[in-house]
Amino acid sequence: MTMPNATLAARIRNEINERPEHYDQHDWFSGDVLRPDEDLNAPVHCGTTLCVAGYAAHFTGHVLLASGSAVVPDTSRRQDIEWVAREELGLTDADAEWLFHPMRTQEEVLVALDQLAGGAAGIDTEAITSHVS
């Protein structure tokens, strides 16, 4: 079994903490394309909404498209953004489904990312439920 990518989880957690007003699990961004080297705070991306899957794909060098897909680095191949994020974060299908759910609250996501960043083998949803209740 592959362990989740703790470093990537920590980076996403830190970004959400720095820009909580932009956090939105419903959508990635409002533009047509977001390249890995572009600044998320640049005026062109001022309408950006940032979800966990979007961050994971962006931080691992994928070009993000408004269609919800990501272009794999050094190729023209498109993949679903959630599939890319699942692979990059090293999540199980169940953990990815839970973490990327559009109704997931920011607090729930931050607790899950704390778990993964701390080296957990997966997301303990029961602990999160008791923590945020």
Secondary structure, DSSP 4 states (H G I P E B T S, - for coil): -PPP-HHHHHHHHHHHHH-GGGB-TT-S-SSSEE-TTS-TTSGGGTT--B-HHHHHHHHTTPEEETTTEEEPTTS--EEEHHHHHHHHHT--HHHHHHHT-TT--HHHHHHHHHHHHTT-SS--HHHHHHHH-
